[in-house]
């Protein structure tokens, strides 16, 4: 399963066991807050002022 811009943060955490570590590295420390359950990676990247593509690349690295 591939992580996309539309993937919810909560889904990314289930898909990639390293997602929490990766997201925190990018400054997204609020992984347990209620908004993360309904927020897409695109929305989170925009809110945090991050480029989405490098984040998606890292989240999808080593996934099959």
C-alpha positions in Angstrom: 0.0 0.0 0.0 1.4 3.4 -1.0 1.1 6.5 1.2 -0.2 9.5 -0.8 -1.0 13.2 -0.2 -4.6 12.1 0.7 -3.5 9.5 3.3 -4.6 10.5 6.7 -1.9 10.8 9.4 -3.6 8.0 11.4 -3.5 5.7 8.3 0.2 6.5 7.6 1.0 5.4 11.1 -0.6 2.1 10.5 1.0 1.6 7.0 4.6 2.4 7.9 5.9 1.4 11.3 8.5 4.2 11.0 6.0 6.9 10.2 5.9 8.4 13.7 9.7 8.8 13.7 9.7 10.3 10.2 6.8 12.7 10.9 8.4 13.9 14.1 11.7 14.5 12.2 9.7 16.9 10.0 8.4 18.7 13.0 5.0 17.0 13.2 5.0 16.2 16.9 1.3 16.2 17.5 0.6 12.7 16.2 -1.8 11.8 18.9 -3.9 15.0 18.8 -7.5 14.6 17.6 -6.9 16.5 14.3 -4.3 14.0 13.2 -7.0 11.4 13.0 -8.8 13.3 10.3 -6.0 15.3 8.7 -4.3 14.3 5.4 -0.6 14.5 4.9 -1.1 17.2 2.4 -3.1 19.3 5.0 -0.5 18.6 7.7 2.4 19.6 5.4 0.6 22.8 4.4 -0.1 23.7 8.1 3.5 23.0 9.0 5.0 24.8 6.0 6.6 21.7 4.6 7.3 20.4 1.1 5.1 17.4 0.6 7.0 15.4 -1.9 10.2 14.7 0.2 7.9 13.7 3.1 6.0 11.2 0.9 9.2 9.8 -0.5 10.6 9.1 2.9 7.3 7.6 4.2 7.1 5.3 1.1 10.8 4.3 1.2 11.1 0.6 1.8 7.3 -0.1 1.5 6.3 -2.9 -0.8 
